[in-house]
């Protein structure tokens, strides 16, 4: 149970830090590529639009898989 508690604390801190970075820098500088990768689907009409960031989701999934592999290596 102690390891699970540590994992939850570090995961929570990581989410807070990532949220703060995205909040303060969202759309400026080096974070402007998020949601604008080639392969992201964007359809806009006169009154409505549809947006699905396919490639952004894949990239985030690969990064999170790597982070979780490191967490399992050091905490598991």
C-alpha positions in Angstrom: 0.0 0.0 0.0 2.9 2.4 0.6 4.1 2.2 -3.0 0.6 2.8 -4.3 0.4 5.9 -2.1 3.7 7.2 -3.4 2.6 6.6 -7.0 -0.7 8.5 -6.5 1.1 11.5 -4.9 3.7 11.7 -7.7 1.0 11.2 -10.4 -1.0 14.0 -8.8 1.9 16.3 -8.7 2.8 15.6 -12.3 -0.8 16.3 -13.4 -0.8 19.6 -11.5 2.5 20.7 -13.0 1.4 19.7 -16.5 -1.9 21.6 -16.0 -0.1 24.7 -14.8 2.3 24.6 -17.8 -0.6 24.2 -20.3 -2.6 26.9 -18.6 0.1 29.5 -18.5 1.8 28.8 -21.8 -1.1 27.3 -23.8 -0.8 28.3 -27.4 2.3 30.4 -27.0 5.9 29.4 -27.9 6.9 25.8 -27.8 3.4 24.5 -26.8 1.6 25.9 -29.9 1.9 22.6 -31.7 -0.5 20.8 -29.3 -3.6 20.1 -31.3 -2.2 21.3 -34.6 -0.2 18.3 -35.8 -0.6 17.0 -39.3 -3.3 14.3 -39.1 -5.5 16.2 -36.7 -9.0 16.3 -38.1 -10.7 19.7 -38.3 -13.9 20.3 -40.2 -15.5 23.8 -39.9 -18.8 24.9 -41.3 -20.7 28.2 -41.2 -22.5 27.4 -37.9 -20.7 24.4 -36.4 -17.4 22.6 -36.4 -15.8 19.3 -35.6 -12.3 18.8 -34.2 -10.5 15.6 -33.3 -6.8 15.7 -32.6 -5.8 12.1 -33.9 -2.1 12.6 -34.1 -1.9 14.6 -30.9 -3.7 11.8 -29.1 -1.3 9.2 -30.5 1.7 11.3 -29.5 0.4 11.8 -25.9 -0.3 8.1 -25.7 3.3 7.2 -26.7 4.7 9.7 -24.2 2.5 8.5 -21.3 3.3 4.9 -22.1 7.0 5.7 -21.8 6.4 7.6 -18.5 4.4 4.7 -17.1 7.1 2.2 -18.1 9.7 4.3 -16.2 7.3 4.5 -13.2 6.9 0.7 -13.2 10.6 0.2 -13.5 11.4 2.4 -10.5 8.3 1.9 -8.3 7.1 -1.6 -9.3 
